[in-house]
Amino acid sequence: MTVIPKPDPGDVGYNDPITRELDPGQQLVVTFEPRQRITEFVLPFLAMSKHPDSSYEVWMDGQRVYGPSPIPPTDIDDMVPTFIPAKRFDTRLRVYCRNLSDTITRVYTVQPIGWEVSAE
């Protein structure tokens, strides 16, 4: 088993960060879906902004794979592999970031980095 497999030449890279400001008590729900029609998505990295008084949760294809946790899978400033071996999903990655603070507005970034396996 390869921990982080090497993409094939026809695979399509993915790095699409999303940043949103959350007021106290607000939740960010971000959904990522493969752009190709029939494919598998390989996700070795899932980075998020790390803040105190926050909650992080990750679902792939309807199954919870992380959290809820007070720390993100990996911080965007660290950029180390999140999932060893790399996680794979077919239809949907859904990420929840919750600002649990009662008083502080925060900026959250979610950055999945991986690739879509070539459909050919």
Beta strands, then each sheet from edge to edge (+ up, - down):
strand 1: 12-15
strand 2: 18-22
strand 3: 27-32
strand 4: 41-48
strand 5: 54-60
strand 6: 63-69
strand 7: 74-75
strand 8: 87-89
strand 9: 93-99
strand 10: 106-116
sheet 1: 1+ 10- 2+
sheet 2: 1+ 10- 4+ 7+
sheet 3: 1+ 10- 4+ 8-
sheet 4: 3+ 9- 5+ 6-
end
